[in-house]
Amino acid sequence: MEYNGINVITTKQLATFFHTNVTRIYTIFNRYKEKFEEGKDYFLLSKKDIEEWSKSVHLPGLKHTSLLYLWTDQGAFKIAQSFKGLKAWQGYCNCIHYFYGAEEDWQNALNELFEKMARKVAEK
């Protein structure tokens, strides 16, 4: 989905990519807020902005939402830096696939590589 012509995802989608919850994403964001740039890494939509934007996308449950963060690829990758191990690699691959439409074979190859790396690190 897009906002102002830029591919974005919601915080809920980002949390799904990293097999975590929304609270964890917000915790990471708030801890490193100075490293994120609004309009480049994320967009913060007010109630009015949400109402207008939701006319062009189909996302259930926005009716009672008063603030909504939309993450760009750069913001998603900055969040990814806060995760460790296999969860980080899988989330990172999910972001690549979502934002860049990576071919399934390419993503599978990356996942295999990252899993091998994670096993080697775990063995040490």
Backbone hydrogen bonds in HBPLUS format (Angstrom, degrees):
<---DONOR---> <-ACCEPTOR-->    atom                        ^
c    i                          cat <-CA-CA->   ^        H-A-AA   ^      H-
h    n   atom  resd res      DA  || num        DHA   H-A  angle D-A-AA Bond
n    s   type  num  typ     dist DA aas  dist angle  dist       angle   num
A0008-VAL N   A0001-MET O   2.94 MM   7  5.91 162.0  1.98 151.2 153.9     1
A0003-TYR N   A0006-ILE O   2.87 MM   3  5.30 152.0  1.95 143.5 150.6     2
A0006-ILE N   A0003-TYR O   2.99 MM   3  5.30 159.9  2.03 113.3 119.8     3
A0009-ILE N   A0071-TRP O   2.96 MM  62  5.22 141.1  2.11 134.4 146.6     4
A0071-TRP N   A0009-ILE O   2.72 MM  62  5.22 167.9  1.73 160.3 160.8     5
A0014-LEU N   A0010-THR O   2.98 MM   4  6.27 160.5  2.02 149.3 155.0     6
A0015-ALA N   A0011-THR O   2.86 MM   4  6.08 157.2  1.91 150.4 156.3     7
A0016-THR N   A0012-LYS O   3.04 MM   4  6.29 150.2  2.14 142.0 150.0     8
A0017-PHE N   A0013-GLN O   2.98 MM   4  6.34 152.4  2.05 149.8 157.0     9
A0018-PHE N   A0014-LEU O   3.27 MM   4  6.61 145.3  2.40 144.3 152.3    10
A0020-THR N   A0015-ALA O   2.96 MM   5  5.06 171.2  1.96 145.6 148.0    11
A0019-HIS N   A0016-THR O   3.12 MM   3  4.93 165.5  2.14 104.4 108.0    12
A0024-ARG N   A0021-ASN O   3.15 MM   3  5.52 124.7  2.47 104.5 116.8    13
A0025-ILE N   A0021-ASN O   3.35 MM   4  6.80 154.3  2.42 147.0 153.8    14
A0026-TYR N   A0022-VAL O   2.98 MM   4  6.32 165.2  2.00 159.6 162.9    15
A0027-THR N   A0023-THR O   2.88 MM   4  6.07 149.7  1.98 145.5 154.6    16
A0028-ILE N   A0024-ARG O   3.00 MM   4  6.25 162.0  2.04 149.9 153.5    17
A0029-PHE N   A0025-ILE O   2.90 MM   4  6.15 167.0  1.92 152.8 156.9    18
A0030-ASN N   A0026-TYR O   2.84 MM   4  5.97 168.3  1.85 150.7 153.7    19
A0031-ARG N   A0027-THR O   2.96 MM   4  6.07 149.7  2.05 144.9 153.3    20
A0032-TYR N   A0028-ILE O   3.13 MM   4  6.35 149.5  2.22 151.3 158.2    21
A0035-LYS N   A0032-TYR O   2.82 MM   3  5.61 160.3  1.86 128.8 135.3    22
A0036-PHE N   A0033-LYS O   3.06 MM   3  5.40 163.5  2.09 112.9 118.2    23
A0040-LYS N   A0037-GLU O   3.07 MM   3  5.47 157.8  2.12 127.6 132.7    24
A0041-ASP N   A0037-GLU O   2.75 MM   4  5.37 179.0  1.75 165.7 165.5    25
A0039-GLY N   A0042-TYR O   2.65 MM   3  5.57 172.0  1.66 170.7 169.6    26
A0072-THR N   A0041-ASP O   3.04 MM  31  5.25 172.8  2.04 127.7 130.1    27
A0043-PHE N   A0070-LEU O   2.76 MM  27  5.08 146.7  1.87 144.9 155.2    28
A0070-LEU N   A0043-PHE O   2.85 MM  27  5.08 157.8  1.90 149.4 156.0    29
A0045-LEU N   A0068-LEU O   2.78 MM  23  5.03 175.0  1.78 153.2 153.1    30
A0068-LEU N   A0045-LEU O   2.98 MM  23  5.03 148.7  2.08 138.9 145.9    31
A0050-ILE N   A0046-SER O   2.81 MM   4  6.03 158.2  1.85 159.4 166.2    32
A0051-GLU N   A0047-LYS O   3.00 MM   4  6.24 161.0  2.03 150.6 155.0    33
A0052-GLU N   A0048-LYS O   3.12 MM   4  6.39 160.4  2.16 148.8 153.5    34
A0053-TRP N   A0049-ASP O   2.83 MM   4  5.99 170.1  1.84 154.8 158.0    35
A0054-SER N   A0050-ILE O   2.77 MM   4  5.73 158.8  1.82 152.1 158.0    36
A0055-LYS N   A0052-GLU O   3.33 MM   3  5.72 156.5  2.39 106.2 113.0    37
A0056-SER N   A0053-TRP O   2.95 MM   3  5.74 157.8  2.00 123.2 128.9    38
A0065-THR N   A0062-LEU O   3.09 MM   3  5.02 165.1  2.12 108.3 112.5    39
A0076-ALA N   A0072-THR O   2.94 MM   4  6.15 161.6  1.97 153.2 158.4    40
A0077-PHE N   A0073-ASP O   2.95 MM   4  6.19 155.9  2.01 151.2 157.3    41
A0078-LYS N   A0074-GLN O   3.00 MM   4  6.25 143.7  2.13 141.8 151.9    42
A0079-ILE N   A0075-GLY O   2.99 MM   4  6.30 154.5  2.06 148.6 155.2    43
A0080-ALA N   A0076-ALA O   2.95 MM   4  6.20 150.5  2.04 141.2 150.0    44
A0081-GLN N   A0077-PHE O   3.26 MM   4  6.51 135.5  2.47 136.3 145.2    45
A0081-GLN N   A0078-LYS O   3.23 MM   3  5.32 133.9  2.46  96.5 107.9    46
A0082-SER N   A0079-ILE O   2.97 MM   3  5.65 161.4  2.01 120.4 126.4    47
A0083-PHE N   A0080-ALA O   3.13 MM   3  5.60 162.2  2.17 115.0 120.3    48
A0088-ALA N   A0085-GLY O   3.09 MM   3  5.51 124.5  2.41 106.4 118.9    49
A0089-TRP N   A0085-GLY O   3.24 MM   4  6.65 158.7  2.29 149.4 155.3    50
A0090-GLN N   A0086-LEU O   2.87 MM   4  6.06 166.9  1.89 159.0 162.2    51
A0091-GLY N   A0087-LYS O   2.98 MM   4  6.06 161.5  2.02 144.1 149.7    52
A0092-TYR N   A0088-ALA O   2.83 MM   4  5.95 156.6  1.89 147.2 154.5    53
A0093-CYS N   A0089-TRP O   2.91 MM   4  6.13 159.2  1.96 148.3 153.4    54
A0094-ASN N   A0090-GLN O   2.92 MM   4  6.16 153.5  1.99 145.9 153.6    55
A0095-CYS N   A0091-GLY O   2.92 MM   4  6.22 151.5  2.01 147.7 155.1    56
A0096-ILE N   A0092-TYR O   2.97 MM   4  6.30 161.2  2.00 151.4 156.2    57
A0097-HIS N   A0093-CYS O   2.90 MM   4  6.10 167.0  1.92 152.6 156.1    58
A0098-TYR N   A0094-ASN O   2.92 MM   4  6.09 161.4  1.95 146.9 152.1    59
A0099-PHE N   A0095-CYS O   2.85 MM   4  5.95 175.3  1.85 161.8 162.2    60
A0100-TYR N   A0096-ILE O   2.85 MM   4  5.51 155.3  1.91 146.1 153.4    61
A0101-GLY N   A0097-HIS O   2.93 MM   4  4.83 127.1  2.21 127.3 131.8    62
A0107-GLN N   A0103-GLU O   3.01 MM   4  6.32 160.1  2.05 157.4 163.6    63
A0108-ASN N   A0104-GLU O   2.87 MM   4  6.09 161.8  1.91 153.4 158.5    64
A0109-ALA N   A0105-ASP O   2.96 MM   4  6.14 157.1  2.01 146.3 152.4    65
A0110-LEU N   A0106-TRP O   3.02 MM   4  6.28 156.7  2.08 146.4 152.6    66
A0111-ASN N   A0107-GLN O   2.85 MM   4  6.10 163.1  1.87 154.2 159.0    67
A0112-GLU N   A0108-ASN O   2.94 MM   4  6.17 159.9  1.98 150.4 155.2    68
A0113-LEU N   A0109-ALA O   3.02 MM   4  6.24 160.5  2.06 147.1 152.4    69
A0114-PHE N   A0110-LEU O   2.86 MM   4  6.10 166.1  1.88 158.1 161.5    70
A0115-GLU N   A0111-ASN O   2.88 MM   4  6.04 154.9  1.94 148.8 155.9    71
A0116-LYS N   A0112-GLU O   2.99 MM   4  6.22 157.1  2.05 148.5 154.2    72
A0117-MET N   A0113-LEU O   2.99 MM   4  6.27 157.8  2.04 149.1 155.5    73
A0118-ALA N   A0114-PHE O   2.87 MM   4  6.09 157.7  1.92 147.5 153.7    74
A0119-ARG N   A0115-GLU O   2.93 MM   4  6.18 153.6  2.00 146.8 153.6    75
A0120-LYS N   A0116-LYS O   3.02 MM   4  6.28 157.2  2.08 148.4 154.3    76
A0121-VAL N   A0117-MET O   2.98 MM   4  6.24 157.7  2.03 150.6 156.7    77
A0122-ALA N   A0118-ALA O   2.94 MM   4  6.11 156.8  1.99 144.6 151.4    78
A0123-GLU N   A0119-ARG O   2.98 MM   4  6.18 136.6  2.17 142.2 153.3    79
A0124-LYS N   A0121-VAL O   3.21 MM   3  5.49 143.0  2.36 103.8 113.5    80
